[in-house]
């Protein structure tokens, strides 16, 4: 982040349980990817060790904490965990608002549970609401999950006030109706107008699809987008990371006065 100019970077990254395309599991490689681009906020999906089970005495948290320590260096990272593998790191002060399952109560359940995490992050004195999620593999799953995500418990909750960032692995292409539904929930034209989705994130060794997205509320502006395709990112996970530099519109630099 540039000091006081209202810009910050967000990375969303499905880390595939830290298992790369070569079949090797390595937290160090994922940490290296993160450190290479120095994002201010990191939203991860499929991180093992994010599942908390009290009967284990907290042992399942070890990988998440290890990764937090590795990527911290001289900057304090906060970590919140959610039991379906969604994790958020932040350079800024952060608190967990809510984390839970992503399905209607007493309704259709998925074979692989999906979750959502909502954190509030203090960015330049502004309270940023960031929602990190991972939708299911079938249209039926995603339909139910998108309904819950855009409902009163999450994006439509009165406390989920702009500025808002929604990010994650949506298993959804930009042309699909669920993508439009999520974009409309945030009134987000940036996803459509700025990005164009000419760059892809999956599979990482030969990207042909765009499943990873960052949606934003109108009071945020997109400065730049990066999907790094390198030797390391091509093997560390089956997804490439998506990194977006955002600006808080209320902190945009005013134009110079005309003399």
C-alpha positions in Angstrom: 0.0 0.0 0.0 1.1 3.5 -0.7 1.0 5.6 2.5 -2.3 7.6 2.8 -3.1 7.5 -0.9 -6.0 5.1 -0.4 -4.7 2.3 -2.5 -4.2 -1.3 -1.4 -3.8 -4.7 -3.1 -5.9 -7.8 -2.7 -4.9 -11.3 -3.7 -7.3 -14.2 -4.0 -5.8 -17.6 -4.4 -7.1 -21.2 -4.3 -4.0 -23.0 -2.9 -5.4 -26.6 -3.6 -4.6 -27.8 -0.1 -1.0 -26.7 -0.7 -0.6 -29.5 -3.3 1.0 -28.5 -6.6 0.7 -29.9 -10.1 3.7 -32.1 -9.4 1.9 -33.8 -6.6 4.1 -32.3 -3.9 2.6 -30.5 -0.9 4.5 -27.4 0.1 3.5 -24.4 2.3 6.8 -22.8 1.4 6.0 -22.5 -2.3 2.6 -20.9 -1.5 4.4 -18.5 0.9 6.9 -17.6 -1.8 4.1 -16.8 -4.3 2.5 -14.5 -1.7 5.8 -12.8 -0.7 6.7 -12.3 -4.4 3.8 -9.9 -4.9 3.5 -8.4 -1.4 -0.3 -8.0 -1.3 -1.9 -6.1 1.6 -4.7 -8.5 1.9 -4.7 -12.2 1.0 -7.8 -14.4 0.7 -7.0 -18.1 0.4 -9.3 -21.0 -0.3 -8.6 -24.7 0.3 -6.0 -24.2 2.9 -5.5 -27.3 5.1 -5.2 -26.6 8.7 -7.9 -24.0 8.6 -10.3 -26.6 10.0 -10.6 -26.2 13.8 -11.5 -29.3 15.7 -11.3 -28.9 19.5 -10.8 -32.6 20.1 -7.4 -32.4 18.4 -6.2 -29.7 20.8 -5.8 -27.3 18.0 -3.3 -29.4 16.0 -5.2 -28.8 12.8 -4.4 -25.1 12.9 -0.7 -25.6 12.6 -0.4 -25.2 8.8 -2.4 -22.0 8.8 -0.3 -20.5 11.6 3.0 -21.7 10.0 2.0 -19.9 6.7 1.0 -16.8 8.6 4.4 -16.7 10.3 6.3 -17.3 7.0 4.6 -14.5 5.1 4.7 -12.0 8.0 8.4 -11.1 7.9 8.6 -7.5 9.3 4.9 -6.9 8.8 2.2 -8.0 11.1 -0.3 -10.3 9.4 -3.6 -11.1 11.1 -5.2 -14.5 10.5 -8.8 -15.6 10.7 -9.8 -19.2 10.1 -13.0 -20.7 8.7 -13.5 -24.4 8.9 -13.9 -25.1 5.2 -10.5 -23.9 4.3 -11.1 -20.1 3.8 -8.4 -17.9 5.4 -7.7 -14.2 5.3 -4.3 -12.5 6.0 -4.1 -8.7 6.3 -1.4 -6.1 7.0 -4.2 -4.0 8.4 -6.1 -4.4 11.7 -8.8 -7.0 11.1 -11.7 -8.7 13.0 -13.8 -11.7 12.1 -17.4 -10.7 11.6 -18.7 -14.2 10.7 -17.8 -17.5 9.2 -20.0 -20.4 8.4 -21.6 -22.8 6.0 -22.9 -21.7 2.6 -26.2 -23.5 2.2 -29.8 -22.8 3.2 -30.8 -24.3 6.5 -32.8 -27.6 6.2 -32.3 -27.5 2.4 -30.1 -29.1 -0.1 -26.7 -30.1 1.2 -23.6 -30.6 -0.9 -21.3 -33.5 -0.8 -18.3 -31.2 -0.3 -19.3 -28.5 2.3 -18.6 -25.0 1.2 -18.1 -22.0 3.4 -17.9 -18.3 3.5 -15.8 -15.9 5.7 -16.6 -12.2 6.4 -14.0 -10.0 8.0 -13.9 -6.3 8.6 -10.5 -4.6 7.8 -9.4 -1.1 8.8 -7.9 0.4 5.6 -6.7 4.0 5.9 -9.3 4.7 8.5 -12.1 3.1 6.4 -13.9 -0.1 7.5 -13.6 -2.5 4.5 -15.9 -5.5 4.5 -14.2 -8.4 2.8 -16.1 -11.7 2.0 -14.1 -14.7 1.0 -15.7 -17.9 -0.4 -15.5 -21.0 -2.5 -18.6 -22.1 -4.4 -19.5 -25.7 -5.4 -18.8 -27.7 -8.6 -22.4 -28.2 -9.9 -24.9 -25.5 -11.1 -27.4 -26.7 -8.5 -24.9 -26.2 -5.7 -23.8 -22.8 -6.9 -27.4 -21.7 -7.3 -28.2 -22.4 -3.7 -24.9 -21.0 -2.5 -25.2 -17.8 -4.5 -28.8 -17.3 -3.1 -27.4 -17.6 0.5 -24.4 -15.4 -0.3 -26.4 -12.5 -1.7 -29.0 -12.9 1.1 -29.6 -11.2 4.4 -27.0 -13.2 6.3 -24.1 -12.0 4.2 -23.9 -9.4 1.4 -27.4 -8.0 2.1 -26.8 -7.8 5.8 -27.2 -4.3 7.1 -23.6 -4.3 8.5 -22.1 -5.3 5.2 -21.9 -1.7 4.1 -19.6 -0.4 1.4 -16.8 -0.5 0.8 -17.2 -4.2 0.1 -14.9 -6.7 -1.6 -16.2 -10.2 -2.5 -13.5 -12.6 -3.6 -12.7 -16.3 -4.0 -13.0 -19.3 -6.3 -16.6 -19.2 -7.7 -16.3 -22.1 -10.1 -18.1 -19.7 -12.4 -17.3 -18.1 -15.7 -17.9 -14.4 -16.4 -20.6 -15.3 -18.9 -22.7 -17.3 -16.5 -25.8 -16.1 -14.7 -24.4 -16.6 -11.2 -21.5 -14.3 -12.1 -24.0 -11.6 -13.1 -26.0 -12.2 -9.9 -23.0 -11.6 -7.7 -21.8 -8.6 -9.7 -25.3 -7.0 -9.4 -25.4 -7.7 -5.7 -22.5 -5.2 -5.3 -23.6 -3.1 -8.3 -20.1 -3.9 -9.6 -19.4 -2.6 -13.1 -15.6 -2.9 -12.6 -15.8 -6.7 -13.0 -17.3 -6.3 -16.4 -15.8 -3.1 -17.7 -12.3 -3.1 -16.4 -11.2 -6.7 -16.4 -12.7 -8.1 -19.6 -11.6 -11.6 -18.4 -9.0 -12.0 -21.1 -6.7 -13.6 -18.6 -7.4 -16.9 -17.0 -6.6 -18.6 -13.7 -7.3 -22.3 -14.2 -5.7 -24.7 -14.6 -2.4 -23.0 -13.6 -0.1 -25.0 -15.9 -2.3 -24.2 -18.9 -4.9 -21.6 -18.0 -8.0 -21.7 -20.1 -10.8 -20.7 -17.7 -11.5 -17.8 -15.2 -13.1 -19.2 -12.0 -11.4 -16.7 -9.6 -12.9 -13.3 -9.2 -12.8 -10.1 -7.2 -16.1 -8.1 -7.1 -16.2 -4.6 -5.5 -18.7 -2.1 -4.5 -19.0 1.2 -6.5 -16.9 3.2 -4.0 -13.8 1.2 -4.9 -11.9 1.7 -8.1 -9.7 -0.8 -9.9 -6.2 0.6 -10.5 -4.7 -2.6 -12.0 -5.1 -6.4 -12.3 -2.4 -9.1 -12.3 -2.6 -12.8 -12.8 1.1 -13.9 -12.5 2.0 -16.8 -14.7 5.5 -17.9 -13.8 7.3 -21.1 -13.3 6.5 -21.1 -9.6 2.8 -20.1 -9.9 2.4 -22.8 -12.6 3.3 -25.6 -10.2 2.5 -24.4 -6.7 -1.3 -24.9 -7.0 -3.8 -25.8 -9.6 -5.0 -22.2 -9.7 -3.1 -19.0 -10.5 -3.5 -16.1 -8.0 -5.5 -13.1 -8.9 -4.1 -9.8 -7.6 -6.0 -6.5 -7.9 -4.9 -3.0 -6.8 -7.9 -1.0 -5.5 -8.4 2.6 -4.5 -10.9 3.9 -1.9 -12.8 6.4 -4.0 -13.3 8.7 -1.0 -9.6 9.0 -0.7 -8.8 9.7 -4.3 -6.4 12.5 -4.9 -8.3 15.7 -5.8 -7.3 17.3 -9.2 -5.0 20.2 -9.1 -6.7 23.6 -9.0 -6.6 25.4 -12.3 -4.8 28.7 -12.1 
